[in-house]
Amino acid sequence: MNDKLLGFLGLIRRAGKMTIGCDPVVDSMAKGSAWLVLMADDISANTKKVVLKNAKEYGVHTIVIKCTKEELSFAVGKLAAVVSVDDEGFAKSLEKKLADDKEECQYDD
């Protein structure tokens, strides 16, 4: 995955606008604070199923990004296969960056 995008994810984490992990992300969606959910491309099938089910229920956009759990974890500084962006501005900016480089992601809506 693009180093700039990974760096941007780190910035979002440092700004305190990110939730990390399956259960916390599902809680974030339920509270209405998640604007965008990102999943590593090697996420487990069960975790992906849980996240997509809840994202559909709560109307949250999800994207599978082309990076491993290890790369995503390194970018956000904590073990992670799924994260949510909890700020509208960051979410829109990240979606625009990902849309500009279609090879970096797979949309799962």
C-alpha positions in Angstrom: 0.0 0.0 0.0 1.0 3.6 -0.7 3.2 5.0 2.1 1.4 8.3 1.9 -1.9 6.6 2.7 -0.4 4.6 5.6 1.1 7.9 6.9 -2.3 9.5 6.7 -3.8 6.6 8.7 -1.2 7.3 11.3 -2.1 10.9 11.4 -5.8 10.1 11.9 -4.8 7.8 14.8 -2.6 10.4 16.4 -5.5 12.9 16.1 -7.6 10.5 18.1 -10.2 10.1 15.3 -9.8 6.3 14.8 -11.2 3.2 16.5 -9.2 0.0 16.2 -10.3 -3.6 16.4 -13.5 -5.5 15.4 -15.6 -5.1 18.6 -14.6 -1.5 19.2 -15.4 -0.6 15.5 -18.8 -2.3 15.7 -19.5 -0.3 18.9 -18.4 2.9 17.0 -20.8 2.1 14.2 -23.6 1.5 16.7 -22.9 4.8 18.4 -22.9 6.6 15.0 -19.4 7.9 15.3 -17.8 5.8 12.5 -17.8 7.5 9.1 -15.7 4.9 7.3 -14.4 1.4 8.0 -11.2 0.1 6.5 -10.2 -3.6 6.5 -6.9 -5.2 5.6 -7.1 -7.5 2.6 -6.0 -10.5 4.7 -8.7 -10.0 7.4 -10.3 -13.3 8.5 -13.5 -14.3 6.8 -15.5 -14.3 10.1 -14.3 -10.8 11.1 -15.1 -9.5 7.6 -18.6 -11.0 7.8 -19.3 -9.4 11.2 -18.0 -6.0 10.1 -19.9 -6.0 6.8 -23.1 -7.1 8.5 -22.9 -4.3 11.0 -21.8 -1.7 8.4 -24.8 -2.5 6.3 -27.1 -2.3 9.3 -25.7 1.1 10.4 -25.1 2.5 6.9 -21.3 2.9 7.2 -19.1 2.8 4.1 -16.5 0.0 4.1 -13.3 -0.4 2.1 -10.9 -3.3 1.9 -7.5 -1.7 1.4 -4.6 -3.5 -0.3 -2.4 -4.0 2.7 -1.8 -6.7 5.2 -2.8 -6.7 8.9 0.9 -6.1 9.7 1.2 -3.1 7.4 -2.1 -1.6 8.8 -0.9 -2.3 12.4 2.4 -0.6 11.8 0.7 2.4 10.3 -1.7 2.9 13.3 0.7 1.7 16.0 -1.5 -1.1 17.3 -2.4 -4.6 16.2 -5.3 -4.1 13.7 -7.1 -5.8 10.9 -10.0 -3.4 10.9 -10.2 0.3 11.8 -12.9 3.0 11.7 -12.4 6.7 10.9 -14.5 8.6 13.3 -14.3 12.1 11.8 -16.2 13.2 8.7 -13.5 15.3 7.2 -10.8 12.7 7.6 -13.1 10.0 6.2 -14.0 12.1 3.1 -10.4 13.0 2.5 -9.3 9.3 2.9 -12.0 8.2 0.5 -10.9 10.7 -2.1 -7.3 9.6 -1.8 -8.4 6.0 -2.2 -10.7 6.8 -5.1 -7.8 8.5 -6.9 -5.8 5.3 -6.7 -8.4 2.5 -7.5 -5.7 -0.2 -7.2 -5.3 0.5 -3.5 -8.7 -0.6 -2.5 -11.8 -2.7 -3.0 -15.2 -1.2 -2.2 -17.5 -3.5 -0.3 -20.8 -1.7 -0.1 
